[in-house]
Amino acid sequence: MNTLNSNLKKPRKGLLGSWDMVVGPGMSFQETWICLIPTLLATVLIPIYAIINHFGWNIWQLLIMAFLAFDLVGGAIVNVSETTKCWHHSPQHNWRYHYGFIAIHLHPFLVAWLYGGSWPEATIAYGYLLIATPLILFVPCRLQKSIAITLYLGGLVLSHYLFQGIEGMGWFLPVYFLKLFVSYLPEDSNRSL
């Protein structure tokens, strides 16, 4: 058993406990701010970019885009932090937990529905995510990062063709796949040594 996972703290009670369930209990002040500052910037700047460029999004589209930016940019950063990696890859979280985490990321369908994307493109992006996930989860830990990067590069190729007709969405699929393939799924191989 690795020492990092054996020293895991338990989540706190209340609202802070909800935060602990997402980022892992015991996240330091420095880790928290390293994660929050760019996340909050993206949450504000992406909708502002849409307004400045006259995309014509209504208030709900702007708010949902802010949520997507918060979730994806924040997730891409927080999921590689030591605290979060240790929490999500602790012995209590098995492959079903990880696959469930991936499966709830229905974001491509939200983009298709609210921003004029196509349902087939959303299905391709989400299908790629679901098919690629076990290719990362079920290989030895020492290979997971390499497989994740390879699949992320495949996601970048897909992102060149999918959702490109939607103004302001050039960032969406690259960050979506970065969060899930590269930041979240691979276990830290240094902890299994």
WOTAMO-V722662 format. One record per pair of residues at least 24 apart in sequence whose C-alpha atoms are under 7 Angstrom apart, sorted by the first residue. I is the first residue (numbers start at 1). J is the second residue. D is the distance in whole Angstrom. If there is no record, write none. Layout:
BEGIN
I,J,D + I,J,D
END
This chain:
BEGIN
2,191,6 + 2,192,6 + 4,86,7 + 5,86,6 + 5,90,6 + 23,78,7 + 23,83,7 + 23,84,5 + 24,83,6 + 24,84,5 + 24,87,5 + 26,83,7 + 27,83,6 + 35,74,6 + 35,77,6 + 35,78,6 + 36,74,7 + 39,70,6 + 39,73,6 + 39,74,5 + 40,70,7 + 42,69,6 + 42,70,7 + 42,73,7 + 43,67,7 + 43,69,5 + 43,70,5 + 50,168,7 + 55,167,7 + 61,114,7 + 72,175,6 + 72,176,6 + 72,179,6 + 73,175,7 + 75,179,6 + 76,178,6 + 76,179,4 + 76,183,5 + 79,183,5 + 79,184,5 + 80,183,5 + 80,184,7 + 89,187,6 + 95,137,7 + 102,180,7 + 103,130,7 + 115,166,7 + 116,166,7 + 117,163,6 + 117,166,6 + 121,162,6 + 121,163,7 + 136,185,7 + 136,186,7 + 137,185,7 + 141,187,6 + 141,189,6 + 142,189,5 + 144,186,5 + 145,182,7 + 145,186,6 + 148,181,5 + 148,182,5 + 148,186,7 + 149,182,6 + 152,177,6 + 152,178,6 + 152,181,6 + 152,182,7
END
